């Protein structure tokens, strides 16, 4: 897994790379990248034809916003893997997943 967003502060980048990413242990093949998205979206999550999961984060976001967006999209990843996204995009499955990822990131960051 790689983190395509590069905050200006090298210490923050190092913290994310050395402490946060190893703890995430995402249960699938995942590629994280930055790219400009349409509209006001800060991030997106989708499965490619190859089967690999992708999380994209809008570039040049403030670091805290980028991290929050990453947690948000990982919660959607959990939803997609559980086939529950169609029911309620930000419902109980998403909320539990968001809490899970948020706790991991806050514990190690």
C-alpha angles and dihedrals in degrees: 000000000000132000111225097187116089114198115206093245110081092200091057091048090051092049091052094046098043103036112018106040095051090054097052095075094183108203096230144040104290134181119194119197143155123241139149111266130201121263120350096326116135094189148000138200126206144150116245123220087257089063094247116132119232132201116190124192124194109253124243096029116147108268096250091049091049091051092047090049090050091053090047092052093045087056088054088049089057089049093050092048089051091047091234101116094098093061102056122346095207100021133122097299090052092045093053091046092048090051091050095052093040092055092051093050094045092047095056102029 
